[in-house]
Amino acid sequence: MGLAGAAALVLVIRSTFSTLGFAQTNFLELLWLLAFWHDRDRARGGVWLALAIVTKPFALVLVVFQAIRRRWTGLAVTFTSLAVSMLAAWLAFGGRTIATYVHSNPVSRVPAYDVLAGREPVVVGCAAAVP
């Protein structure tokens, strides 16, 4: 069957269309994590891990995995990719917007039980912004 067959099967599943239709990031996160796992012994794996961290921060746990396995090149590429993405965000949106996001993030104003209930932080942040 191979990779092309598996990809075709995944793309015809109803849940794939629902995930994309509801603009959930789970599909994208899984793509980044699978790419990281495939390239975990290469420097390129660090780029995939950085994209996974930007998509959903829980992927930071895999930084510990890289450190335990002494994959220093992958760690360096991961942190370099994160720094480049931060610089790109700063250039695109400006320093004031980045500072506002860090210091006055809408998620920080949401009660802890909403975040602990397993809701997506973006959804919780949007719900907090609506009066």
N, C-alpha and C positions, 0 to 999 in steps of 0.2 A: 504494500500500500504506500509506504513512504511518507515523506513530509508533505508533498503536494496533496495526497489523498486525505491525510489527517487535517490539513488546513481547509480543504474543501468541505469536509464533514463539519468542522467547527463553524464555518461561515454559513451553513444552512440551518443550524440549530436555532430554534425560536428564541432561546435565552440570549444568544448573541445579538439578535436584532433588538431585543428589549434593552440590553445593556447599552448598546449604542444609541437607541432611541431615547432613553432616559438620561443620556449624557453622563453615565457613570464612568469612573476611571478604573474600575476593576479590570476591564479587558486590556487596557493600555498597561496597567501595572503588571499583569500577568505576562504580557509580551516582553516588557523590560526585564522581568525576573528570569524568564526562560532564556532570553538572549544572554543575560549575565551568567546563568548557570552553564550555558553552552560554551561561553568564552571565559570561564572563571580562572583558567590558567594563563590567559593572555592579558596584555595591557588593555586591550579593547573592552574587556569585561568591566573595567573601571568606569568607562563611559556609560555602559548599560546600567550599572549600579547607580551612578549619579542621576540618570534619568528616572530610575525607579524611586530614588529618595526624593526628587523634586515632585514626582507624582503623588506619592504617599510616604510620609516620613518614617513609617514603621520599618521600611527597608534599611534603615540605619543599623539594624541588628546584624545585617550581613557584613558591615564594616568590621565588626568583632570577628566574624568568621574569617575574613581576609587576614586580620591581624594574627589570629591563632594559627592559621596555615602559613604564616610568614610570606604572604604575597605582597611585598612592599611596593612593587611596581604598580600592581592593581590599586593599592591604597593611594599611591601618589596620583595616579590618573583619576581616581574617583574624586579626590579633593581638588585637583586642578580643574576638573570638569565642573564641579560645584562652584568654584571661584569664578570660572568663566561665565557660567549661567547667572551668577549674582551680578557680575559686571555688565552683562547684557541687559539684565533687568534694570540696573541703575541707569544705563545709557538710554533705555527705552522709556522709562517712567520717571526718572529723576530721583535725586536723593531725598527730597521731601516725602515723596510717596513711599519710598522704601522705609524711611524712618517712621512714618505714620503706621505702616503695616506692622513694624516690629513693636512699637510702643503703644499703639491703640488698636490692636487687632480685635475685630468684633467677636471672635471666639473667646477671647479672654473675659468678655462681659456676660457670657452665657453661664448659667448655673452648672456646677460640676456634674450634677445628676444627668443632665442632657448629654454631655460628652461621654459619661460612663455608660449611658444606656446604649451605646454603640452607634449613634447617629454619625453620619459623615460630618466632619468639621465645617466643610463648605456649606452644607445644608443648615447646620446649626447657626453658622455665621449669618446666612441669609435670613433665617427665621428671627435672629436677634435684631436685624436691621429693619424688619417690618414692624410697624407700630401695632 
